[in-house]
């Protein structure tokens, strides 16, 4: 379920605010979104894998917290990010 190194570096490059940025909120949300999508596919194929479902729910809650933080502090970046990632809201 882990992201490949190339995928992760590409996501960081696409969503980073600067050349040294690897941990901003936007990057973390993008990485979580990619992992959530992969884990969702896995859970659809393996309906009885309850520990993966639990991990998926933890990631969704963590991403929701990051999104709330971003919405409170910078609404413009929040709207841009959810459009780029194809999230609802």
C-alpha positions as CSV (number, residue, x, y, z in Angstrom):
1,X,0.0,0.0,0.0
2,X,3.0,2.3,0.2
3,X,3.7,4.8,-2.5
4,X,6.6,4.1,-4.8
5,X,9.5,6.5,-4.4
6,X,9.0,8.0,-7.9
7,X,5.3,8.6,-7.3
8,X,6.0,10.2,-3.9
9,X,8.7,12.5,-5.3
10,X,6.4,13.5,-8.2
11,X,3.6,14.4,-5.8
12,X,6.0,16.4,-3.6
13,X,7.3,18.2,-6.6
14,X,3.8,19.0,-7.9
15,X,2.4,20.3,-4.6
16,X,5.5,21.8,-2.9
17,X,5.6,25.5,-2.2
18,X,9.4,25.7,-2.7
19,X,12.4,23.6,-3.6
20,X,13.0,22.3,-0.1
21,X,9.3,21.8,0.9
22,X,8.4,18.3,1.7
23,X,6.1,18.6,4.7
24,X,3.7,21.4,4.0
25,X,0.0,20.8,4.5
26,X,-0.7,20.7,0.8
27,X,2.0,18.0,0.2
28,X,0.7,15.9,3.1
29,X,-2.9,16.1,1.9
30,X,-1.8,15.1,-1.6
31,X,0.2,12.2,-0.3
32,X,-2.6,11.0,1.9
33,X,-5.1,11.3,-1.0
34,X,-3.0,9.1,-3.2
35,X,-2.6,6.5,-0.5
36,X,-6.3,6.6,0.4
37,X,-7.2,6.0,-3.2
38,X,-4.9,2.9,-3.4
39,X,-6.2,1.6,-0.1
40,X,-9.8,2.1,-1.2
41,X,-9.2,-0.1,-4.2
42,X,-7.6,-2.8,-2.0
43,X,-10.5,-2.7,0.5
44,X,-13.0,-3.1,-2.4
45,X,-11.3,-6.2,-3.6
46,X,-10.7,-7.6,0.0
47,X,-13.9,-6.9,1.9
48,X,-12.8,-8.8,5.0
49,X,-9.5,-7.1,5.5
50,X,-10.6,-5.2,8.6
51,X,-7.2,-3.9,9.7
52,X,-6.8,-2.2,6.3
53,X,-10.2,-0.6,6.6
54,X,-9.2,0.7,10.1
55,X,-6.0,2.2,8.7
56,X,-8.0,3.7,5.8
57,X,-10.4,5.4,8.3
58,X,-7.4,6.8,10.3
59,X,-5.9,8.3,7.1
60,X,-9.3,9.8,6.1
61,X,-9.6,11.4,9.5
62,X,-6.1,12.7,9.4
63,X,-6.6,14.2,5.9
64,X,-9.9,15.8,7.1
65,X,-8.0,17.5,9.9
66,X,-5.4,18.8,7.5
67,X,-8.1,20.1,5.2
68,X,-9.9,21.9,8.1
69,X,-6.6,23.5,9.1
70,X,-6.0,24.7,5.6
71,X,-9.5,26.0,5.2
72,X,-9.2,28.0,8.4
73,X,-5.9,29.5,7.5
74,X,-6.0,30.0,3.7
75,X,-9.3,29.5,1.9
76,X,-7.9,30.3,-1.5
77,X,-5.3,27.5,-1.3
78,X,-7.9,25.2,0.2
79,X,-10.2,25.7,-2.8
80,X,-7.4,25.3,-5.3
81,X,-6.2,22.1,-3.6
82,X,-9.6,20.3,-3.5
83,X,-10.1,21.2,-7.2
84,X,-6.6,19.9,-8.1
85,X,-7.1,16.7,-6.2
86,X,-10.7,16.1,-7.3
87,X,-12.1,16.0,-3.8
88,X,-15.7,16.8,-3.1
89,X,-16.7,19.9,-1.1
